[in-house]
Amino acid sequence: MELSTSTWWWLIAGGLVAAELATGTFHLLMLALGAAGAALAAHAGVSGTAQMVVAAVVGGGATTAWHFKRARAPRSAPPETNRDVNIDIGRSLRVEAWNADGTARASYRGAMWSVRHAGPGAPAPGEHVIVSVNGNELGVAPRA
């Protein structure tokens, strides 16, 4: 049984999609689009060289377009300060006394935590807001 050129292109596209699912490399999907474009070109009866050009232009163009789209997208905050990653960001706690190095111990969620001053000026006792979580240390700033 002889496979047609378009069938080979569809098999390549399927292989690229399977490789993307195994690796999580989104750019392989863009290359699969190029292979699908070449398969459609093969169905239309264009030459093998033109099919390769279609695969390169569509796959490369889709990859380049995706790259520039992602470059323009706003960057998310780092995980230690991203409220979407850590639910403690923005919560309040009370600091009774500060050490000379800008650290303290404070009760939060029923346990004692190490806290580090992350706000402007000198640390002062009182209500603070958690602005970052770095391991088991909370970065806090005075409540505004």
N, C-alpha and C positions, 0 to 999 in steps of 0.2 A: 504494500500500500504506500503510495507516494503522497507526502504531505505537501500542500500548496504553500507558497511563500507567505500568504496572509496567515495561514495556520501557524507557521513558525513565529511570526510576529506576535500573534496572540499568546502563544506559549511563552515567549520571552516576557511579554507584559505580565502574564500570570506569575512567572518566576520572580520578577522584580517585586510584585506585590507580596508574594510569600516571603521573600527576603526582608522586605520592610517590616512585615509582621513579626519576624523572628528577631530583628535587630532594633527596631524602633527608629530607623533612619528615615525621616520623612522625605528626604530628597529622592529616595528610591521610587516613591510614588510619582514624582514628577518625571522621572525617567520612564516609568511605566506608561505615563501619558504619551511620551514620545513614541514608544513601541506601539501603542494603540493607534496613534496617528499614522505610523508606517503601515500597520495592518490595514487601515482604511484606504491608504494610498495603494496598497497591493490589490485590494478589492476593486479599486478604480482602474487597475491595469497599468499603472505607471511603472517605469523601469526600476530595476534593483538599486541603481545609483540614486535615483530620485527618492526611493523609499528610505534609504540611509540618510539622505539630506533632510527629509521630513522628520525622521526620528531624532536627528541631532538638533534641528531647529526647534521642534516642539518640546522635546525633553530639556534641552539647554535653556530655552526661553522660559519654560515653566519654572525651572530651578532658579534662574536669575530673577524672575519676577517674585518668587517666594522669598528669596534672600532680601531684596529691597523692601518688600512689604514688612518683613520681620525687623529690618533695620529701622524703619520709621515708627514701629510700634513702641509705646511707652514701656520702659523697663519697670518691673515690679520691685518693690522694696526688698532688701536682703532678708533672708528668713528670720534672723534674730530680731528684726524690727517690723516684720510684716504681720499685720493683724489677721490676715487670712490664714497664716500658718500657725500662729500662736494665739490662743484665746486670752492669754493673760495681758497682752498689750492693751493699754488703756484702762486697766483696772486700778483701783485705789488701794493704798495701804498707809499705815501710820508708822513713821520713824520717830522713835523716842529720843535717841542720841546718836551722834556721828562720831566716828574715830577720826584721828588727825589725818589719815590717809584717804579720806573720802568714802570709807566703807562703813557699814553698820549691819546689825542683825535686826530683822523685823519679822513680826508675825504676819503670815499671809496664808490663807486657806488652811488654817489649823496647824501650821508648822512654822518653824523658824527658818528664815531664808537669809542668805547673804545679799546685801544690796550695795550698789555703787552709785554715787551721785553722778548724774548725767546731765544735769541742768546747768543753767547759767549761774554764775556767782558762787559764793561759798555755801556748803550744805548747812541747812538749818532744820531742827526738829519740826515735825508737823505732818500734815497730809501730803502724800506724794502720789504720782501717777507712774505706772510702769511703762517705760518707753522701749525697753529691749530685754531680751532674755538670752543670756550667753551661758550655756551649760546650766549650772545650778545657781547662777548669780543674776539678780534682777537689776537692770539699769533703771533708775528712777529720776524723775524731775519734779520739782515743786508743783503742786496743783495751782493752776492759774486762777 
